[in-house]
Amino acid sequence: MGEAAAITRWDQEEPLYRAWGNLLTSQIRDALKREIHEPLDSFLKVPAIPRVKTIDSLRAKVQRKLSKGESLDTIDDKVGVRFVVLLSEQIKIVEKAIETLGYPFTKDRDYEAERDERPLEFAYQSVHLVVKTPKTLELDGMTLPKNLACEVQIRTLLQHAHSELTHDRLYKARKLPPNSLNRSVARSMALIEATDDIFSDVARELEVAETELRELMNHLDALYEGLLQSKPQLSRYSAGIVGDLLPCAIEEPKAKVVALFQDKGYLIENIRERLDEEAIYSTSAVLFAYLCLVESKDLTKAHWPLSGTVLDDLGADLGISFD
C-alpha cells in the first residue's frame, strides 16, 4: 500500500478510531472513579481528551513506515489519549484501572523498566499502553473491528511538562541536536526524577497527618453526638480549628478528652446553652479546645484561630484566666 492509498484508507477509518478513543477514555475515567478517593478532576492534572492523528502527522508516519518496509497496520497511535497525574506512584493506579476493563493491551513503553535497564541515563519518560478492541463492537451505528488500537499515555505532570517542551522538537527532529542540548535535557530529567521522589515523600507524610486528623475528628464527632445528643455541624470548619490546635501536641488526645468530660460534666450544659451564640459550640472542635486549654493554655492561645471572646469564655469555664 502506497502513501495515497494509506491516506484514503484513513479517511474511511478515522471515525472508527475516534469512536474507540472516546469510548475507551470514558470507560477509563469511570474505572478511575472506582479506584481513587478524590474527585477525578483533582486526580487528573490535565483533561484526558482522546485525539486522532491529523492528516499531516499520519502522512509523516506513513512515510517512515514505508521507508522501513513496515506494514501500516503497525501504527498503533492513530488515536491516543493522555492521562496526567501528579506523582509517579499514581501512574500504577491508572494502569490498574485500565486492567479492570479487561481489554487486551500491550505495554509499548515503561519508563521504570527503562530506568532499571539504563540507570545512568536520563531520558524521555512515559508509560505507553496500546489498548485494543477485544472483538467486533457495535457503537453508535458503527462497527468497530477487532484489534482496533488506541495508545494510552500515562505520565506525571513534571514528565508532561518535560515532554511538551522537548519531545517533538528534540526526539522527532530530523536534525541531530547539539550535545550541549542533549546534556541540558538529561539534566532536566534527572531533576524531575529527584523532584518526584521528594514530592512522593511529602505526599506520604501529608497522608499520615491527614489520616491522624480524620481519625481524631471521627472520635470527637462521635463523642460530641453522645454527650449532646445531637450531630456536630460544620465538619470542615471544625476540622480546620482542630488542625490549627494540633501543635499543642497532646499525647493520647482521644482518651484524655473522654476523661475530661467525665470529670467536668457541667461543660456539656455550657456548650448546649451557647449553641446559638458562636459556631464553634455546634462543632466537635469545642471538645478539643477545652482539652487543649487544660493541657497548655499558652500553646492554645498561641495557636487559637478564632477572633472574639470565645477563648476567654472557654477558659473561664475551666477556671483559666489569660490576664
N, C-alpha and C positions, 0 to 999 in steps of 0.2 A: 504494500500500500504506500503510495506516494503522499507528499505533503498535502496536495489539493484534496485528495480523497479523504485524508485524515480530518481535514477541516470540515468537509461536507458531512462526514460521519458525526463529528462533534456537534454540528448544528442540530442533528437529529437526536443525539443522546443527551444534550445539555439539560433539558427539562427533567429527565430521569435522575441524573446526578443531583440536580438541585432539590428534587423531592426527597431523595435519600438523605442528603445532608440535613435538610430541615427536620425530617423525621428522627434521625439519629440524635441530633442536637437536643431536640425536645425530650427524647427519652433519657439521655444522659443527665439533663437538668433535673428531671423527675427523680432519677435514681440518686443523684447527689442530695436532693432534699431529704431522702430517707437515711443518708449516711452522716449528715452533719447536724449540728445543734445550734445553728445560727442562720439568719436569713441568707438565702443563696446569693443575693446581690451584694451581700457583705463578704461572703466567702470568695466569690469570683471578682477579681480586681479589674477585669476588662470584660465587657459584654461578649458572650460566646455567640458569634453570628457566623453561620456557615457561608462560605463563598465559593463560587465555581470559578474555574480559570477563565481569564479573558482570552480572546482570540490571539492577541499578541503573545501572551505568556504561553499559551498552548503551542503556538507555531514555533516558538523558540525551543520548547522541549521536544517537539516532534523532530525538528532538525537535528538535535543532539542524538535522539534515539536512532534516527535513520543513519546518521554518520557512523554509528557504532554497530549497525546491523541488528539492532534490537527490535523486538515487537512493540508496537504502540500500545498493546494491551498491558504492558508492564508499567504504564503511567498510573500510579496509584493516588495521585493528588489532584485529580481533575476537579474534585470538590474536597474542601477541607474546613475544619473548624478548630479554633484555638481556645483552650481553657487556661486562664492565667490566674494563679493563686499567689498567696503571699510567701509561703515558706516551702522549702523543698520537700519536707515530710508530708505536706498536703497533696503533693503530686500522686502519692500512692492512694489517697482517698479517691481521687478521680479515676485512677486505674481500676480500683475495686468497684466503683460504681459502674464502669463500663463492663467489667467481667460479669456483674449480676444480670446484665441484659441477655447474656447467652449467645451473643453473635460471635461468629468466628473472627479472630483478629490475629495479626502478627505485630511484633514489636520491631519496627524498622530502625529505631534509634533509641538508645538508652544511655543517657549521659553518665549515669552512675557506673554502668558496666564499662564504658569507655574510659572513665576516670581511673577505674581499678586496673585496666589493661595498660594505660599510659599515665602513671601517677605524676610524671614530671611535666606533662603537657596541659596547658590551659587553653581550651578551645570552645567553640560554639556548643552551647548546652541546651538540650531539649529532649523530651520523650516524644517519639512519634509512633503512633499506633495506626495500622491500616485495618479498618473495620469493614467487613463485607456483609452483604445481604446473604442470609443463610439458605434462602430458597427464593423462588419467584414470589413477589409480593404485589398485591393489588392495592393501589393507593391513589385516591382522587381521580379515578378513571384511567390511570396509567398502570402499565405492567412493568414493574421493576425486575430485571432479570437477576438470577442468582449470581453471586460474586461481584456485584456492583460495589466498588471500593470508595471509602471516604477516609481521608487522612485526618487523624485527631492528634493535634499537637498539645502537649501539656508542659507548662513551664512556670517558673516563678516570675514575679513582677520584675525582679532585677535581671533575670535572664531575658525577659521580654524586652526590656529597655536596651540591653546589650545587642540583641538581635535586630531590633528596629534601627539601630544606628549602623551596624556593621554588616549584617548577613548578606543582604542583596548587593551592597556596594563593595564588599570585600570578597566573600566566598564565591559569589556568582559572577564576579568581574572577569572580563576577557583578558584584561591586562594584569600581570602579576604585580601585587602591591610591593612597595619597598620593604626591606627587612625591618626598618625602624618602625613602620606602621604595624607590621605583624607583631613586633615586640610590645608596642603600646596596647594592642588589642589583647594580647596574652596577659599583660599586667592587669588590665581592667577585669578580665575574667577571674584572675586569681583574687583580686579584691572582692569581687562578687561572691566567690565561694567563702571567703573569710567573713564577709558581712552576713551571709546567710546563716553561717554557723552561730554567729553572735545573736542574730535575730531569733534563731531557734532556741538558744539558751534563755533569752529574755522571755520568750513566749511560754516556755515551760515553767519558769519562775512565776510569771503572772498567773498561769493556770492554777498553780499550787495556792497562791494567795487568794485568788477568786473562789476556789473550792472551799478554802477555810472560811471565807466570809459567807458564802452561801450556806454552809453547814451551821454557822453561828446564827444567821438570820432565821433559818428554819427552826432552830431551837428557841430563839427569842419569840418568834411568831406563835409557836405552839404554847409557850409559857404565857404569853400575853392573853391569848384566847382562853386559856384555862383559868387565869386569875380574874379577868374582867368579864368573862362570858360573852365576849364579842370579838369578831375578827379584827385584827390590826389593819389599818389603812395605809395608803401611800407607800407602797413597798419600795420603790426606787428612792424616794425621799428618805425613808427610814434607813435603807442600806447605805446611802451617802453619809448620813450622820454617824452611823456605826463605823464606817470605813475611816472617817476623819478621826474618830476617837481610838482607833486601833493602836496608835503609838503609845497609848497608856500601858501597853504591854502587860496585860493581865494574864497571869497563868491560870489555866483551868477556868475560863470565864463561865462555861455552862453550869458547872457545879456551884460556883460562887454566886451567880445571880439567883439561882433557886434558893440557896441558903439565905441570901439577903432578904428575900420576900417572905420566907418562912419566919425570919426573926422580926421583920418590920412590916407586918401585915397592914398597918394603917396606911402605908404608901399606896395601896391599891385604891382606897377610897379617895385619897388626894388626887390620883390620876383621873378617877371617874368624875370628880367634881369639876375638873378643869378641861374636860373633853371639848368644850365649845370655846375655850379661851385661846389655845395655841395648838397648831397642827401636830406638834411632837407628841402630845398626850394621846392621840389616836393611833400612834405607831408603837411598834415594839422597841424602837430605839430608846424610848424613855426608860425602859428597864435597864438597858446597858449604861445609859447616862448616870443613873443612880449608882450603879456598881462602880463606874469609873471614879465618881466623886468619893466614894468610900475608900477606894484603893489609893488615889492620889488626886487631891483637889488641885494641886499646882499644875500637873500634867493635863488634867481635864480642862482647866481654864486656858492653858496654852493652846490646846487644840480644839477648843469649842467653836463650832462652825456657825452658830446662830447669833443673831442680834437680839436686843431686848433684855428683859429681866428673867427669862426662863431659867438660866443657870443659877441666878440668885434664889429663885423660888425652890428649885430642886435642892440646892444646898441648905436652905432654911428647913426643908422637910427633914433633913438628916442632922440638923444642928450644926451645920458647917457655915462659917462666915468667910467672906472674901475681903473683909476690911483689914 
